[in-house]
């Protein structure tokens, strides 16, 4: 697979749009709370970090911050002078072995073809310090309500629809938690903490939010360029511009986080947060 061209096109047509807002909403609120518990200090490398949203969000926690991405279109969106950018693939990162304290691998794992995952994980392990942390967020094969929504609305076609939607988003490596742990161990990594996500409350809230904004977008008859916004992007852009949450949105964002607090280690969802260290 030609990753550079494939994902470069996503950034080129604004399928992914960076946001420099410190205010996080709904699923991103959950993400920020989880990452805050796990980030360390020293050096951070956001591998496949795209426009650098999360590197920017946590840059004050680290002495040195680097964003790597295979797409130059993405890295051009990183304008902060205190964030270094490196255009490279995850399979060959031009950094010294055992030189990084913390690695972000957020929403990247699922974008790699299964046959290439071993190669990617070996490279991440190579640059990670012996006492460093690798933080992964990825979609997975679980039992979250969003999968039930798909089954209900698409009936017997749900598996085909789910696969088609995953490929539309560029998701090729959906695995179960058990499969992931085996893959990590085989590549010298171990899971030291985790939280399943997209379980009960969050999928319901996100589903309603996205349906409302997609309906608004339809009513407004958006132009041809805007139709490339992925599901939910309209909502994110609206809230980003607003820059201030109402008490209702604040409460719903906290409810999304409540999902992982109550059920994050009990129910397998359709995405997962993972903290890994070297298995020596």
PyMOL commands that set and color helices and strands:
alter all, ss='L'
color gray80, all
select helices_A, chain A and resi 3-12+27-38+53-57+59-61+72-75+109-111+114-127+145-168+177-186+201-220+226-228+233-242+247-263
alter helices_A, ss='H'
color red, helices_A
select strands_A, chain A and resi 43-47+64-69+84-87+100-106+128-139+189-197+271-278
alter strands_A, ss='S'
color yellow, strands_A
deselect
rebuild
show_as cartoon
